Amino acid sequence: LLFALPRNILVNTHKKKPSITLRHIQTTRLLCECELYATSNYEYDSEMKEVMENFNRQTSERFLEYDEKIQDKRKQCKEQ
């Protein structure tokens, strides 16, 4: 009789759902064009124009380097 009560408690605790509930937080990412960030706002700003030109130049150089590396790797794979 003394052991029946603790055993009953253990059996009932396994049937319960966990008390911690996980909530799924949905994140949304939206792309929008705001007039605040439009390129027309930077056309007359010489500093920003220079930064944009520098960025475009560097990215185009990186893409060219990447294309050259990919072509070299393709040649190596074909030769094997």
MIFIFI-975404 format. One record per residue (C-alpha): residue in one letter; residue number from 1; x, y, z. Coordinates in nm, 2 decimals, always signed. Layout:
BEGIN
r r=a | k=NUM | X=X | Y=Y | Z=Z
...
! end
This chain:
BEGIN
r r=l | k=1 | X=+0.00 | Y=+0.00 | Z=+0.00
r r=l | k=2 | X=+0.29 | Y=+0.24 | Z=+0.07
r r=f | k=3 | X=+0.46 | Y=+0.17 | Z=-0.26
r r=a | k=4 | X=+0.14 | Y=+0.20 | Z=-0.47
r r=l | k=5 | X=+0.11 | Y=+0.58 | Z=-0.42
r r=p | k=6 | X=+0.46 | Y=+0.68 | Z=-0.54
r r=r | k=7 | X=+0.44 | Y=+0.44 | Z=-0.83
r r=n | k=8 | X=+0.11 | Y=+0.59 | Z=-0.93
r r=i | k=9 | X=+0.26 | Y=+0.94 | Z=-0.92
r r=l | k=10 | X=+0.55 | Y=+0.83 | Z=-1.15
r r=v | k=11 | X=+0.31 | Y=+0.68 | Z=-1.40
r r=n | k=12 | X=+0.10 | Y=+0.99 | Z=-1.42
r r=t | k=13 | X=+0.39 | Y=+1.23 | Z=-1.46
r r=h | k=14 | X=+0.50 | Y=+1.06 | Z=-1.78
r r=k | k=15 | X=+0.16 | Y=+1.11 | Z=-1.94
r r=k | k=16 | X=+0.16 | Y=+1.49 | Z=-1.90
r r=k | k=17 | X=+0.28 | Y=+1.71 | Z=-2.18
r r=p | k=18 | X=+0.59 | Y=+1.91 | Z=-2.11
r r=s | k=19 | X=+0.52 | Y=+2.24 | Z=-1.94
r r=i | k=20 | X=+0.76 | Y=+2.43 | Z=-2.18
r r=t | k=21 | X=+0.59 | Y=+2.52 | Z=-2.50
r r=l | k=22 | X=+0.81 | Y=+2.64 | Z=-2.79
r r=r | k=23 | X=+0.67 | Y=+2.92 | Z=-3.00
r r=h | k=24 | X=+0.76 | Y=+2.97 | Z=-3.36
r r=i | k=25 | X=+0.85 | Y=+3.33 | Z=-3.42
r r=q | k=26 | X=+0.80 | Y=+3.41 | Z=-3.79
r r=t | k=27 | X=+1.05 | Y=+3.65 | Z=-3.93
r r=t | k=28 | X=+0.97 | Y=+3.84 | Z=-4.25
r r=r | k=29 | X=+1.21 | Y=+4.01 | Z=-4.47
r r=l | k=30 | X=+1.08 | Y=+4.27 | Z=-4.71
r r=l | k=31 | X=+1.27 | Y=+4.46 | Z=-4.98
r r=c | k=32 | X=+1.14 | Y=+4.80 | Z=-5.05
r r=e | k=33 | X=+1.25 | Y=+5.10 | Z=-5.24
r r=c | k=34 | X=+1.24 | Y=+5.41 | Z=-5.04
r r=e | k=35 | X=+1.30 | Y=+5.75 | Z=-5.17
r r=l | k=36 | X=+1.54 | Y=+5.80 | Z=-4.89
r r=y | k=37 | X=+1.78 | Y=+5.55 | Z=-5.04
r r=a | k=38 | X=+1.71 | Y=+5.62 | Z=-5.41
r r=t | k=39 | X=+2.02 | Y=+5.67 | Z=-5.62
r r=s | k=40 | X=+1.89 | Y=+6.01 | Z=-5.73
r r=n | k=41 | X=+1.96 | Y=+6.14 | Z=-5.38
r r=y | k=42 | X=+2.33 | Y=+6.06 | Z=-5.43
r r=e | k=43 | X=+2.38 | Y=+6.19 | Z=-5.78
r r=y | k=44 | X=+2.49 | Y=+6.53 | Z=-5.66
r r=d | k=45 | X=+2.69 | Y=+6.41 | Z=-5.36
r r=s | k=46 | X=+3.05 | Y=+6.38 | Z=-5.49
r r=e | k=47 | X=+3.16 | Y=+6.17 | Z=-5.19
r r=m | k=48 | X=+2.89 | Y=+5.92 | Z=-5.23
r r=k | k=49 | X=+2.93 | Y=+5.91 | Z=-5.61
r r=e | k=50 | X=+3.30 | Y=+5.82 | Z=-5.55
r r=v | k=51 | X=+3.21 | Y=+5.55 | Z=-5.30
r r=m | k=52 | X=+2.96 | Y=+5.40 | Z=-5.54
r r=e | k=53 | X=+3.20 | Y=+5.40 | Z=-5.83
r r=n | k=54 | X=+3.47 | Y=+5.24 | Z=-5.61
r r=f | k=55 | X=+3.23 | Y=+4.97 | Z=-5.50
r r=n | k=56 | X=+3.12 | Y=+4.90 | Z=-5.86
r r=r | k=57 | X=+3.48 | Y=+4.88 | Z=-5.98
r r=q | k=58 | X=+3.59 | Y=+4.64 | Z=-5.69
r r=t | k=59 | X=+3.29 | Y=+4.41 | Z=-5.74
r r=s | k=60 | X=+3.34 | Y=+4.39 | Z=-6.12
r r=e | k=61 | X=+3.71 | Y=+4.31 | Z=-6.06
r r=r | k=62 | X=+3.61 | Y=+4.03 | Z=-5.81
r r=f | k=63 | X=+3.37 | Y=+3.88 | Z=-6.06
r r=l | k=64 | X=+3.63 | Y=+3.88 | Z=-6.33
r r=e | k=65 | X=+3.88 | Y=+3.71 | Z=-6.09
r r=y | k=66 | X=+3.61 | Y=+3.46 | Z=-6.00
r r=d | k=67 | X=+3.53 | Y=+3.38 | Z=-6.36
r r=e | k=68 | X=+3.90 | Y=+3.32 | Z=-6.44
r r=k | k=69 | X=+3.93 | Y=+3.08 | Z=-6.14
r r=i | k=70 | X=+3.62 | Y=+2.89 | Z=-6.25
r r=q | k=71 | X=+3.75 | Y=+2.86 | Z=-6.60
r r=d | k=72 | X=+4.08 | Y=+2.73 | Z=-6.48
r r=k | k=73 | X=+3.92 | Y=+2.47 | Z=-6.25
r r=r | k=74 | X=+3.69 | Y=+2.36 | Z=-6.54
r r=k | k=75 | X=+4.00 | Y=+2.31 | Z=-6.76
r r=q | k=76 | X=+4.17 | Y=+2.11 | Z=-6.49
r r=c | k=77 | X=+3.87 | Y=+1.89 | Z=-6.44
r r=k | k=78 | X=+3.84 | Y=+1.82 | Z=-6.82
r r=e | k=79 | X=+4.21 | Y=+1.73 | Z=-6.84
r r=q | k=80 | X=+4.18 | Y=+1.47 | Z=-6.57
! end
